[in-house]
Amino acid sequence: MSQAVSFEVDTYQNNKWVLECVLDDKDMALSTAKRLYDSKRFPAVRVVQETYDEVSNSSRERVIFESTVADRDNRVSQQKKATVAKKQNVDRSERQPLRKRPKKVEPTKKSPSIWVMALWFVAILAVGTSALVYLRSL
Amino acid sequence: MAEYSGIERRLVFRLLDYWERKKEGRKMPCMDDILSSELADDWDWCFLISLGDEGENAIFTHVGSLIYPTERGDLIGIEVSNCPEETLIKQATAFVPRVLELGVPVSIGGECEDGGDKLLYRSTLMPLSSDDVFVDALFGGANCRKVTNG
């Protein structure tokens, strides 16, 4: 195949795209574009892949990367969002553990004490004995 | 397509960054802005070319000892078109016309022969101007590694 591929790195300046450099390596072109963009000197950068066909003496251009201020703002806001979420997670872990609601203590029914029971037993025994003595005396 | 290790790329990135820093609001720096003291070890991989009024008579004014060893001869004052064949410096200067046409840095890599060795190289060539209008010099650099068989 007689095709030559090159990658142009463009920056957006004064409402037009300006060619910054030309590379034959896609990764290097993308890296260069990102470095230029991260310098915050340009509102947008892009990488254009140019494929030149020697046979037809024609070239095709295709934008393979473009980043704008909006992208950067989105990225920043996403980072902020992630930071806030992380912070919230930290806060959650630092919160005091929830206090358990105190159980309502139901008033317990007082069972008769053993002394009362013994007294009743003695009383019944006495009544029974008295009844037997009375019946015998008849 | 050839795969490059980081070392070849890093030099090109450093030189592109240096050229970019030296612009200082201009379209491109001038030859006097390129200082060997600021480039440290990279200077030995770099070269400078001065151009005539219409981009002709491209002559080497500096050739680093690692891009073209001094024992092979001195290229200072030699025309770029008379550069020895099958050398890294020949490859690194092969796209002078493209840089003059575009007026921006161009970086090219690939395979080449140098002193009988097969090399993977990456080079960059950047325009310089004393009046910020016409390109009257070029600043370039390249480095490489030997292609090992198997």
Interface residues (C-beta under 8 A of the other chain):
Chain A: L19 E20 C21 V22 L23 D24 D25 M28 S31 T32 R35
Chain B: Y4 R9 V12 F13 L16 D17 R98 L102 V104 P105 V106 S107 I108 G109 G110 R122
